[in-house]
Amino acid sequence: MDPVNAAPNPVDPPLPQGVPGISASADRARAQLHEEIERVRVGVEEMLAEQGGPPDAEIQRELDNLREDTRLFVKKRLRKSEKRLDRSIRKIDERTSRLEQRIDQVEADRQAAEYRIHSDTERMLDGLLQEVRTIADLLSKDS
């Protein structure tokens, strides 16, 4: 936490369990934004210190407001990114579920087709056997 700002640092909040982290490029961009904001803040504070005397209360209040606005903005953007990530994960889960159901259906169709082929082949062979027996019976009676 920043000693000047008692609010928690919104740039690196802890993620809830089970929620995957944001992509590396988003992490880098967020870190760069935070560094730039801190660089500007430190520059303004140094400039105020160089001017001598205690910092103007109005300017200090404005800096505090800016810091709070920045914290809320980053928090809002992070929340928005997490919602988008959750929505994407839900879509992927739904798509995966549909694919698994389709795979199960294809497997069931394959098993049913194998059964039909086996049954049809068995019936055909039984019919051929019956015809061969009939022919054999006719040939044996003629002899």
BELFENWO-V291015 format. One record per helix or strand of 2 or more residues. SS is the DSSP state (a for helix, b for strand). FROM is the first residue (numbers start at 1). LEN is the number of residues. If there is no record, write none. Layout:
BEGIN
SS,FROM,LEN
SS,FROM,LEN
END
This chain:
BEGIN
a,10,3
a,24,27
a,57,86
END
